[in-house]
Amino acid sequence: MAGLTRSDVEHVAYLARLRLTDEELVRLEGQLNHILDQYAKLAELDTSAIPPTAQTIEIENILREDVAAASLPVEAVLRNAKLTEGDFIVVPPILGGDA
């Protein structure tokens, strides 16, 4: 497998909007080529007897069932609010406006 050139690394850095020094480019070129070398070694393995998989561990649902239940009374909720107006909690605006 052909390795990455300095020009390849500079191009990837440009696409990622990274401003790298010469030292960083040299180090990154070596690190990326090492990763590609390791991938090439893995690609040599015979995986014909291994079924394709998207998940390597069993997945189980750890969430509880969604069961409707009584909620808190409005008065109890409003007691915890810093500022209220009628049956509503007043919060500062998040898009413009005065706080």
N, CA, C and O atoms as a MOPAC input file, in Angstrom:
PM7 MOZYME 1SCF
protein

 N      0.84600 1    -1.17300 1     0.00000 1
 C      0.00000 1     0.00000 1     0.00000 1
 C      0.89300 1     1.23600 1     0.00000 1
 O      1.81800 1     1.35400 1     0.80300 1
 N      0.59800 1     2.14600 1    -0.90900 1
 C      1.39400 1     3.37200 1    -0.99900 1
 C      1.11200 1     4.25900 1     0.20300 1
 O     -0.02600 1     4.37000 1     0.65800 1
 N      2.15700 1     4.88300 1     0.70600 1
 C      1.99600 1     5.75100 1     1.86600 1
 C      1.55300 1     7.14500 1     1.46400 1
 O      1.52700 1     7.50600 1     0.28700 1
 N      1.20800 1     7.90600 1     2.47400 1
 C      0.81700 1     9.29700 1     2.25200 1
 C      2.06500 1    10.15900 1     2.10200 1
 O      3.06100 1     9.95400 1     2.79500 1
 N      1.99800 1    11.10700 1     1.20600 1
 C      3.10500 1    12.04400 1     1.02700 1
 C      2.86400 1    13.28800 1     1.88300 1
 O      1.77800 1    13.47700 1     2.43000 1
 N      3.85500 1    14.10000 1     1.98600 1
 C      3.72900 1    15.36000 1     2.71600 1
 C      2.60800 1    16.20000 1     2.09600 1
 O      1.84400 1    16.85800 1     2.80300 1
 N      2.52700 1    16.16500 1     0.77800 1
 C      1.48700 1    16.90800 1     0.07100 1
 C      0.09400 1    16.40000 1     0.44500 1
 O     -0.83500 1    17.19200 1     0.59900 1
 N     -0.05300 1    15.07400 1     0.59200 1
 C     -1.34100 1    14.50200 1     1.00800 1
 C     -1.73500 1    15.00800 1     2.39200 1
 O     -2.88300 1    15.39000 1     2.62400 1
 N     -0.77700 1    15.00500 1     3.29900 1
 C     -1.03900 1    15.44200 1     4.67500 1
 C     -1.39300 1    16.92600 1     4.70200 1
 O     -2.29900 1    17.33600 1     5.42800 1
 N     -0.68900 1    17.72300 1     3.92200 1
 C     -1.00000 1    19.15900 1     3.84700 1
 C     -2.41200 1    19.37100 1     3.31100 1
 O     -3.13800 1    20.24200 1     3.78900 1
 N     -2.80000 1    18.57100 1     2.31400 1
 C     -4.13800 1    18.70400 1     1.73200 1
 C     -5.22200 1    18.34600 1     2.75500 1
 O     -6.22500 1    19.04900 1     2.87300 1
 N     -5.01700 1    17.26300 1     3.48400 1
 C     -5.98500 1    16.85900 1     4.51100 1
 C     -6.06600 1    17.92300 1     5.60100 1
 O     -7.15700 1    18.25000 1     6.06700 1
 N     -4.93900 1    18.45500 1     6.00400 1
 C     -4.92400 1    19.51900 1     7.01500 1
 C     -5.67300 1    20.74700 1     6.50200 1
 O     -6.40400 1    21.39000 1     7.25500 1
 N     -5.49200 1    21.06900 1     5.23400 1
 C     -6.20800 1    22.20900 1     4.64300 1
 C     -7.71500 1    21.96400 1     4.66100 1
 O     -8.48500 1    22.85400 1     5.02200 1
 N     -8.13900 1    20.75400 1     4.27000 1
 C     -9.56700 1    20.42800 1     4.26200 1
 C    -10.16800 1    20.48500 1     5.66200 1
 O    -11.32400 1    20.87100 1     5.83500 1
 N     -9.37300 1    20.09600 1     6.66000 1
 C     -9.84200 1    20.11300 1     8.04700 1
 C     -9.65100 1    21.49100 1     8.68700 1
 O     -9.94400 1    21.67600 1     9.86800 1
 N     -9.17400 1    22.42800 1     7.92400 1
 C     -8.93700 1    23.79500 1     8.40500 1
 C     -7.96600 1    23.81200 1     9.58600 1
 O     -8.15600 1    24.53700 1    10.56200 1
 N     -6.91800 1    22.98700 1     9.46600 1
 C     -5.88500 1    22.94300 1    10.50500 1
 C     -4.66200 1    23.70700 1    10.01900 1
 O     -4.18600 1    23.48500 1     8.90500 1
 N     -4.17200 1    24.57800 1    10.82700 1
 C     -2.94000 1    25.29600 1    10.50700 1
 C     -1.82700 1    24.59300 1    11.27500 1
 O     -1.67700 1    24.78900 1    12.48100 1
 N     -1.04700 1    23.77500 1    10.57400 1
 C     -0.02000 1    22.96800 1    11.21800 1
 C      1.36500 1    23.50400 1    10.89600 1
 O      1.61100 1    24.01800 1     9.80500 1
 N      2.26300 1    23.37600 1    11.85900 1
 C      3.65800 1    23.76500 1    11.63800 1
 C      4.34700 1    22.66400 1    10.84300 1
 O      3.79600 1    21.57700 1    10.66500 1
 N      5.56100 1    22.95300 1    10.36400 1
 C      6.33000 1    21.93800 1     9.63800 1
 C      6.58200 1    20.71100 1    10.50600 1
 O      6.50600 1    19.58000 1    10.02600 1
 N      6.88400 1    20.93600 1    11.79500 1
 C      7.12200 1    19.81200 1    12.70800 1
 C      5.87200 1    18.95100 1    12.85100 1
 O      5.95200 1    17.72200 1    12.84800 1
 N      4.71700 1    19.60200 1    12.97700 1
 C      3.46000 1    18.85600 1    13.11900 1
 C      3.13500 1    18.07400 1    11.85500 1
 O      2.64300 1    16.94800 1    11.93200 1
 N      3.40500 1    18.65600 1    10.69700 1
 C      3.15700 1    17.95200 1     9.44100 1
 C      4.03500 1    16.71200 1     9.31500 1
 O      3.56900 1    15.65900 1     8.88000 1
 N      5.29400 1    16.83600 1     9.69500 1
 C      6.21100 1    15.69200 1     9.64400 1
 C      5.73200 1    14.59900 1    10.59400 1
 O      5.67800 1    13.42600 1    10.22200 1
 N      5.37900 1    14.99000 1    11.83400 1
 C      4.91100 1    14.01300 1    12.82300 1
 C      3.61800 1    13.35100 1    12.36300 1
 O      3.47000 1    12.13500 1    12.48200 1
 N      2.67700 1    14.14200 1    11.83700 1
 C      1.40500 1    13.60600 1    11.39300 1
 C      1.57700 1    12.67600 1    10.19400 1
 O      0.89100 1    11.65800 1    10.09600 1
 N      2.48300 1    13.01600 1     9.29000 1
 C      2.75400 1    12.13900 1     8.14300 1
 C      3.22000 1    10.77300 1     8.62300 1
 O      2.76600 1     9.74700 1     8.11800 1
 N      4.12600 1    10.75700 1     9.59600 1
 C      4.61200 1     9.48500 1    10.13900 1
 C      3.51500 1     8.70700 1    10.84200 1
 O      3.39400 1     7.49600 1    10.66000 1
 N      2.71100 1     9.40000 1    11.65000 1
 C      1.63500 1     8.73400 1    12.38500 1
 C      0.57600 1     8.16200 1    11.44600 1
 O      0.12400 1     7.03300 1    11.63900 1
 N      0.17700 1     8.92800 1    10.43600 1
 C     -0.83400 1     8.43800 1     9.49100 1
 C     -0.30800 1     7.26000 1     8.67500 1
 O     -1.04400 1     6.30500 1     8.42500 1
 N      0.94500 1     7.31600 1     8.26100 1
 C      1.51200 1     6.19600 1     7.51800 1
 C      1.62700 1     4.95300 1     8.39000 1
 O      1.45600 1     3.83600 1     7.90200 1
 N      1.91500 1     5.13600 1     9.68100 1
 C      1.95500 1     3.99900 1    10.60400 1
 C      0.57200 1     3.35100 1    10.71200 1
 O      0.45600 1     2.12500 1    10.70100 1
 N     -0.47000 1     4.17100 1    10.81500 1
 C     -1.84000 1     3.65500 1    10.87500 1
 C     -2.16400 1     2.87700 1     9.60600 1
 O     -2.73700 1     1.78900 1     9.67200 1
 N     -1.80200 1     3.42400 1     8.45900 1
 C     -2.06500 1     2.73000 1     7.19500 1
 C     -1.29400 1     1.41500 1     7.11100 1
 O     -1.81600 1     0.42500 1     6.59800 1
 N     -0.06600 1     1.39600 1     7.60800 1
 C      0.71900 1     0.14500 1     7.63500 1
 C      0.03500 1    -0.90800 1     8.50100 1
 O     -0.03200 1    -2.07700 1     8.12300 1
 N     -0.46900 1    -0.49700 1     9.65800 1
 C     -1.15600 1    -1.44400 1    10.54300 1
 C     -2.43200 1    -1.96800 1     9.89100 1
 O     -2.75800 1    -3.14700 1    10.03000 1
 N     -3.14200 1    -1.12000 1     9.19800 1
 C     -4.35300 1    -1.54200 1     8.49200 1
 C     -3.99400 1    -2.55000 1     7.40000 1
 O     -4.71700 1    -3.52600 1     7.19800 1
 N     -2.89100 1    -2.32500 1     6.70000 1
 C     -2.46300 1    -3.25500 1     5.64800 1
 C     -2.17200 1    -4.63000 1     6.23900 1
 O     -2.48100 1    -5.64900 1     5.62300 1
 N     -1.57300 1    -4.66300 1     7.44500 1
 C     -1.31200 1    -5.94900 1     8.10100 1
 C     -2.61800 1    -6.65400 1     8.43800 1
 O     -2.73700 1    -7.86500 1     8.25400 1
 N     -3.59600 1    -5.90300 1     8.93100 1
 C     -4.89600 1    -6.49800 1     9.25200 1
 C     -5.59100 1    -7.00900 1     7.99500 1
 O     -6.27800 1    -8.03000 1     8.04100 1
 N     -5.42400 1    -6.32300 1     6.89100 1
 C     -6.06700 1    -6.71900 1     5.64200 1
 C     -5.52300 1    -8.04500 1     5.12300 1
 O     -6.16600 1    -8.69200 1     4.29600 1
 N     -4.34500 1    -8.46100 1     5.59800 1
 C     -3.75900 1    -9.74000 1     5.17500 1
 C     -4.42300 1   -10.93600 1     5.85200 1
 O     -4.25900 1   -12.06700 1     5.39400 1
 N     -5.16600 1   -10.71200 1     6.93100 1
 C     -5.79500 1   -11.80500 1     7.66700 1
 C     -6.91900 1   -12.45000 1     6.86200 1
 O     -7.64500 1   -11.77400 1     6.13300 1
 N     -7.05200 1   -13.78500 1     7.00600 1
 C     -8.14400 1   -14.50200 1     6.35300 1
 C     -9.38600 1   -14.37300 1     7.23000 1
 O     -9.44700 1   -14.93500 1     8.32300 1
 N    -10.36300 1   -13.63700 1     6.74600 1
 C    -11.59700 1   -13.42300 1     7.50400 1
 C    -12.78700 1   -14.09300 1     6.82800 1
 O    -13.93400 1   -13.76800 1     7.13400 1
 N    -12.52800 1   -15.02100 1     5.91700 1
 C    -13.62100 1   -15.65100 1     5.17100 1
 C    -14.56000 1   -16.45800 1     6.06800 1
 O    -15.73100 1   -16.63300 1     5.73100 1
 N    -14.06800 1   -16.95100 1     7.19900 1
 C    -14.90700 1   -17.75100 1     8.09500 1
 C    -15.60700 1   -16.90500 1     9.15700 1
 O    -16.33100 1   -17.44000 1     9.99700 1
 N    -15.40200 1   -15.61600 1     9.12700 1
 C    -15.99300 1   -14.73100 1    10.13400 1
 C    -17.18500 1   -14.01800 1     9.50300 1
 O    -17.03300 1   -13.31600 1     8.50300 1
 N    -18.36900 1   -14.19600 1    10.08400 1
 C    -19.54700 1   -13.54700 1     9.49600 1
 C    -19.48800 1   -12.03100 1     9.68500 1
 O    -18.96600 1   -11.54200 1    10.68800 1
 N    -20.02500 1   -11.29700 1     8.72100 1
 C    -20.04700 1    -9.83100 1     8.85200 1
 C    -20.86500 1    -9.42000 1    10.07000 1
 O    -21.86400 1   -10.05700 1    10.40500 1
 N    -20.43500 1    -8.35900 1    10.72100 1
 C    -21.15900 1    -7.86500 1    11.88500 1
 C    -21.01600 1    -6.35500 1    11.98000 1
 O    -19.99500 1    -5.79100 1    11.58800 1
 N    -22.03300 1    -5.71900 1    12.49600 1
 C    -21.96300 1    -4.27900 1    12.71000 1
 C    -21.77500 1    -3.97600 1    14.18800 1
 O    -21.46700 1    -2.84300 1    14.55500 1
 N    -21.95800 1    -4.97900 1    15.03900 1
 C    -21.86500 1    -4.79400 1    16.47800 1
 C    -21.06400 1    -5.94600 1    17.06500 1
 O    -21.35000 1    -7.10900 1    16.78100 1
 N    -20.06400 1    -5.63300 1    17.88100 1
 C    -19.20100 1    -6.68500 1    18.41600 1
 C    -19.62900 1    -7.19200 1    19.78700 1
 O    -19.15500 1    -8.23500 1    20.23700 1
 N    -20.51000 1    -6.47300 1    20.44600 1
 C    -21.01500 1    -6.92500 1    21.73900 1
 C    -22.53300 1    -6.95500 1    21.69700 1
 O    -23.15600 1    -6.28000 1    20.87600 1
 N    -23.11500 1    -7.72900 1    22.57300 1
 C    -24.56300 1    -7.80300 1    22.63400 1
 C    -25.13500 1    -6.48100 1    23.11400 1
 O    -24.57500 1    -5.81700 1    23.98600 1
 N    -26.25600 1    -6.12100 1    22.52800 1
 C    -26.91600 1    -4.89100 1    22.92500 1
 C    -28.21100 1    -5.25100 1    23.62900 1
 O    -28.97000 1    -6.10000 1    23.16300 1
 N    -28.45100 1    -4.60400 1    24.74200 1
 C    -29.71700 1    -4.82400 1    25.42600 1
 C    -30.29300 1    -3.47400 1    25.82100 1
 O    -29.55800 1    -2.52900 1    26.10800 1
 N    -31.58100 1    -3.39900 1    25.83200 1
 C    -32.24800 1    -2.17300 1    26.19300 1
 C    -32.18800 1    -2.00900 1    27.71000 1
 O    -32.68700 1    -2.85500 1    28.45300 1
 N    -31.57900 1    -0.92600 1    28.16100 1
 C    -31.46100 1    -0.69800 1    29.60400 1
 C    -32.47000 1     0.33500 1    30.08200 1
 O    -32.45300 1     0.74400 1    31.24300 1
 N    -33.34800 1     0.75000 1    29.17700 1
 C    -34.33500 1     1.75200 1    29.55000 1
 C    -35.57000 1     1.08900 1    30.12100 1
 O    -35.90600 1    -0.03200 1    29.74000 1
 N    -36.23900 1     1.75900 1    31.01800 1
 C    -37.46600 1     1.22900 1    31.58300 1
 C    -38.60400 1     1.44000 1    30.60500 1
 O    -38.48900 1     2.23800 1    29.67400 1
 N    -39.67700 1     0.74500 1    30.80500 1
 C    -40.86500 1     0.92700 1    29.99400 1
 C    -41.41800 1     2.33000 1    30.21200 1
 O    -41.33100 1     2.86600 1    31.31700 1
 N    -41.97600 1     2.91700 1    29.18800 1
 C    -42.57900 1     4.24400 1    29.28300 1
 C    -44.01200 1     4.06700 1    29.76700 1
 O    -44.90000 1     3.69000 1    29.00200 1
 N    -44.22100 1     4.34400 1    31.03800 1
 C    -45.53900 1     4.15200 1    31.64900 1
 C    -46.07000 1     5.51100 1    32.09400 1
 O    -45.38100 1     6.26100 1    32.78600 1
 N    -47.28600 1     5.81600 1    31.69400 1
 C    -47.89500 1     7.07900 1    32.09400 1
 C    -48.16400 1     7.05700 1    33.59900 1
 O    -48.63900 1     6.05900 1    34.14000 1
 N    -47.85700 1     8.16400 1    34.26100 1
 C    -48.08000 1     8.27200 1    35.69500 1
 C    -48.50300 1     9.71200 1    35.99200 1
 O    -48.33000 1    10.60900 1    35.16700 1
 N    -49.04100 1     9.90500 1    37.14500 1
 C    -49.46100 1    11.24900 1    37.55100 1
 C    -48.23600 1    12.14400 1    37.67200 1
 O    -47.19200 1    11.70700 1    38.15800 1
 N    -48.35600 1    13.39000 1    37.23500 1
 C    -47.24300 1    14.32700 1    37.35300 1
 C    -47.43200 1    15.17300 1    38.60500 1
 O    -48.43600 1    15.06200 1    39.30800 1
 N    -46.45500 1    16.00900 1    38.86000 1
 C    -46.52900 1    16.87800 1    40.02300 1
 C    -47.63300 1    17.91300 1    39.83400 1
 O    -47.92900 1    18.29200 1    38.70100 1
 N    -48.23300 1    18.36700 1    40.90000 1
 C    -49.19700 1    19.46200 1    40.78000 1
 C    -48.49000 1    20.72900 1    40.31100 1
 O    -47.32200 1    20.94600 1    40.63100 1
 N    -49.19400 1    21.56000 1    39.55900 1
 C    -48.61100 1    22.79300 1    39.02800 1
 C    -48.02200 1    23.64100 1    40.14400 1
 O    -46.93200 1    24.19200 1    39.98600 1
 N    -48.71600 1    23.75700 1    41.26100 1
 C    -48.23300 1    24.58400 1    42.37000 1
 C    -46.87700 1    24.10000 1    42.87300 1
 O    -46.01100 1    24.91300 1    43.19400 1
 N    -46.68500 1    22.78300 1    42.94600 1
 C    -45.41300 1    22.22800 1    43.43300 1
 C    -44.27600 1    22.54900 1    42.46600 1
 O    -43.15700 1    22.83700 1    42.89000 1
 N    -44.56100 1    22.50000 1    41.19100 1
 C    -43.53400 1    22.81200 1    40.19500 1
 C    -43.18500 1    24.29200 1    40.25200 1
 O    -42.01100 1    24.66000 1    40.24500 1
 N    -44.19900 1    25.13100 1    40.30800 1
 C    -43.96200 1    26.57300 1    40.30500 1
 C    -43.22600 1    27.05800 1    41.55000 1
 O    -42.54800 1    28.08400 1    41.50000 1
 N    -43.34700 1    26.34000 1    42.66400 1
 C    -42.62000 1    26.72200 1    43.88700 1
 C    -41.11000 1    26.64100 1    43.68300 1
 O    -40.35700 1    27.32300 1    44.37700 1
 N    -40.66000 1    25.81400 1    42.73800 1
 C    -39.22600 1    25.66200 1    42.48900 1
 C    -38.68300 1    26.68700 1    41.49200 1
 O    -37.46900 1    26.79800 1    41.31800 1
 N    -39.55900 1    27.42400 1    40.84800 1
 C    -39.13700 1    28.38600 1    39.82600 1
 C    -38.71100 1    29.70300 1    40.46100 1
 O    -39.28900 1    30.13800 1    41.45700 1
 N    -37.71500 1    30.32300 1    39.88700 1
 C    -37.23300 1    31.61600 1    40.37900 1
 C    -38.24800 1    32.71600 1    40.08000 1
 O    -38.47700 1    33.59800 1    40.90800 1
 N    -38.86200 1    32.65800 1    38.87700 1
 C    -39.80100 1    33.69200 1    38.47200 1
 C    -40.96200 1    33.03300 1    37.72700 1
 O    -40.74900 1    32.20700 1    36.84000 1
 N    -42.18300 1    33.40100 1    38.09300 1
 C    -43.36300 1    32.82000 1    37.43800 1
 C    -44.29800 1    33.93400 1    36.98200 1
 O    -44.22200 1    35.07600 1    37.43400 1
 N    -45.16900 1    33.55500 1    36.07900 1
 C    -46.21300 1    34.45500 1    35.61200 1
 C    -47.43800 1    33.58900 1    35.34000 1
 O    -47.46500 1    32.84200 1    34.36200 1
 N    -48.43400 1    33.68200 1    36.18500 1
 C    -49.59000 1    32.79400 1    36.06900 1
 C    -49.15100 1    31.36400 1    36.32200 1
 O    -48.48800 1    31.08400 1    37.32100 1
 N    -49.51000 1    30.46800 1    35.43800 1
 C    -49.10900 1    29.06100 1    35.56600 1
 C    -47.85300 1    28.74200 1    34.74900 1
 O    -47.63900 1    27.58800 1    34.37800 1
 N    -47.01700 1    29.75500 1    34.46500 1
 C    -45.84000 1    29.55900 1    33.62600 1
 C    -44.57200 1    29.94100 1    34.37100 1
 O    -44.59500 1    30.78900 1    35.26300 1
 N    -43.45900 1    29.30600 1    33.99500 1
 C    -42.14200 1    29.65100 1    34.50900 1
 C    -41.53400 1    30.64600 1    33.53500 1
 O    -41.51500 1    30.39300 1    32.33000 1
 N    -41.03900 1    31.77000 1    34.03200 1
 C    -40.42800 1    32.79500 1    33.19600 1
 C    -38.92200 1    32.53100 1    33.15200 1
 O    -38.26900 1    32.38600 1    34.18600 1
 N    -38.38900 1    32.47200 1    31.92400 1
 C    -36.95500 1    32.24500 1    31.72600 1
 C    -36.40000 1    33.36500 1    30.86200 1
 O    -37.15400 1    33.98200 1    30.11000 1
 N    -35.10200 1    33.64600 1    30.94500 1
 C    -34.51700 1    34.69000 1    30.11000 1
 C    -34.58300 1    34.29900 1    28.64100 1
 O    -34.54500 1    33.11100 1    28.32400 1
 N    -34.68100 1    35.26700 1    27.73800 1
 C    -34.68200 1    34.95000 1    26.31300 1
 C    -33.33100 1    34.39000 1    25.89000 1
 O    -32.29600 1    34.78300 1    26.42700 1
 N    -33.34200 1    33.47100 1    24.92400 1
 C    -32.07500 1    32.90400 1    24.46300 1
 C    -31.67800 1    33.42300 1    23.08900 1
 O    -30.52700 1    33.26800 1    22.68200 1
 N    -32.61000 1    34.03600 1    22.37100 1
 C    -32.31100 1    34.57400 1    21.04200 1
 C    -32.57500 1    36.07000 1    21.04200 1
 O    -33.69900 1    36.50700 1    20.79900 1
 N    -31.55100 1    36.84500 1    21.31300 1
 C    -31.70400 1    38.29200 1    21.30100 1
 C    -32.55800 1    38.77300 1    22.45300 1
 O    -32.80800 1    38.03300 1    23.40400 1
 N    -32.99900 1    39.99700 1    22.36800 1
 C    -33.85000 1    40.54800 1    23.41400 1
 C    -33.06500 1    40.91100 1    24.64900 1
 O    -31.88000 1    40.60000 1    24.76000 1
 N    -33.71400 1    41.55600 1    25.55700 1
 C    -33.08800 1    41.95700 1    26.81800 1
 C    -33.26300 1    40.87200 1    27.84800 1
 O    -34.30500 1    40.21900 1    27.90200 1
 N    -32.25900 1    40.67900 1    28.65900 1
 C    -32.32700 1    39.63500 1    29.68800 1
 C    -33.04100 1    40.13300 1    30.92600 1
 O    -33.19000 1    39.38800 1    31.89400 1

